[in-house]
Amino acid sequence: MTAQDVCLLPITHTTAWQALAAHRDSLRGRHLRDFFAAEPDRFARMGLSLGDLLVDFSKQRIDARGLALLTDLARAADVEGWRAKLFAGETINASEKRAVLHPALRHLDPTPFPSAAFDVMPEVRQVRDQMRDFAERVRAGLWRGYTGEAIRHVVNIGIGGSDLGPKMAVRALSAFEHPGLHLHFVSNLDGAQLAPLLETLDPRATLFIVASKTFSTQETLINARTARDWLLAAVGNEERHQAALARHFVAVTAEVAKANEFGIPAENTFAFWDWVGGRYSLWSAVGLSVALSIGMSGFERLLSGAAAMDAHFREAPLERNLPVLMALLGIWNTNFLGAETSAVLPYNESLRSLPAYLQQLEMESNGKAISREGQPLPCRTNPIVWGEIGVNGQHAFFQLLHQGGWLVPCDFIAAAASDYPLPGHHAPLLANCLAQSAALAFGRTEEEARRELEAEGLSADEIDALLPFKVFQGNQPSTTLLLPRLDAYHLGALVALYEHKVFVQGVVWGINSFDQWGVELGKRVASRVLPVLEGAPADDLDASTRGLVAYCQRHGHR
């Protein structure tokens, strides 16, 4: 059997997978308390850094032997080979016949990428220069609206990667935002998002960014047309409409002609390439709202942090490689320990949009049950990703994490320094983050609970009655990610860490992480339902959908 034949085996048939399954069985019954007791240097070995970004894997339910077997699994799946293909610009998105080149967007060296023979950097740098010029003019008050007013509000209209990435980054870096510019994000077709926003805006001082690779996304175009109508109603004189659109609308798209038909001139269009997937597009001109908020120099620090993680991912050995280890431990939790979900718990209010961003990054990339070769997979892939600001979650769903009986691996994320320092706030916040990861890991035994109740002076009968409710099983695996501060550089490194984690998991599971055919079916069905809602015959709809349409028509849809 050749090496190529081995790589084509389902991953579950490999010796590495079977060795992990056997090792899992040998660890059955081991508690995180046992791991720490047996390994006094556990944190020193499993707390890894890239610069001053710390990732602590020590509370994962695995030992040194298990980590070694996981890296064997990565090699069996040829992670190193696929990594080389990614950075060489090979067509690894086979179903769409595309290269995957988002690392080029944060390549800041004056060298070709991915190679001298296939260099995408001239066009990337050209768009960066265009972004810099535009962002500086808007931020300096030199780009003015149709009446000569400086821009004070920017509304990003997009959905999916054209909304989640820039919205997450702008909110995460709000401590660095331009004091005179207010950023807003609109994605939902529901008028309840756009209508109240428009009521607060001055059309003379509002800039709209329409972000859509194809410039045909239904949600984005409906919202953009409504915004255009609102602006032009304020302009009044039809002879001034085109000039007003040129001052208040820009587009991020690969379809310049469609943007021009909409009324956005070519010089207001920022290029977007088919080798950039939507959920990896933050680093492109889709990040224009970020550049407007924190400046192009700040945006390039975001790119620089991601580029540092790219270099680490390319160069670090698998055994010390942060994205690789994060990916492999996720596979351990999902495929060997049986976890069905994964929680993301940032302890910075500014990171409130990170869980939603990671939901798309992880579940749209790896939420698949078909291999790269089109065959059913023999194992589960991506767990359900969910999350919330950690300190809020403590008063909502942490009860289930502690005593609900579900295995829920968690990522705790915090910054050592506050981006909005108020006396007396940040130390208690960090204490909660660190305490929750420890409490989930180590729990509270019956003996410990009994001692605590005795110390409170309760009677023996009272202790016996309360004791079952005071015991915490613990043994919940978690990773803690600590940033020295939440700034553009460290946010870039954090996001790229998760991107490469997703890539490695896709390689091991044997799937294409860069297509998203599952997104399309609902859109196609919606295109059949819409005409029926508007009065067309319902013959090709199922009985349930016909009944639901009839209800909507009776109760208010016009």
Secondary structure, 3 states (H helix, E strand, C coil): CCHHHHHHCCHHHCHHHHHHHHHHHHCCCCCHHHHHHHCCCHHHHHEEEECCEEEECCCCCCCHHHHHHHHHHHHHCCHHHHHHHHHHCCCCEHHHCECCCHHHHHCCCCCCCECCCCECHHHHHHHHHHHHHHHHHHHCCCCECCCCCECCEEEEECCCHHHHHHHHHHHHCHHHCCCCCEEEEECCCCHHHHHHHHHHCCHHHEEEEEECCCCCCHHHHHHHHHHHHHHHHHHCCHHHHHHHHHHHEEEEECCHHHHHHHCCCHHHEEECCCCCCHHHCCCCHHHHHHHHHHHHHHHHHHHHHHHHHHHHHHHCCHHHCHHHHHHHHHHHHHHHCCCCEEEEEECCHHHCCHHHHHHHHHHHHHCCCECCCCCECCCCCCCEEEECCHHHHCCCCHHHHHHCCCCCCEEEEEECCCCCCCCCCHHHHHHHHHHHHHHHHHCECHHHHHHHHHHCCCCHHHHHHHHHHHCECCCCCEEEEEECCCCHHHHHHHHHHHHHHHHHHHHHHCCCCCCCHHHHHHHHHHHHHHHHHCCCCCCCCCHHHHHHHHHHHHCCCC
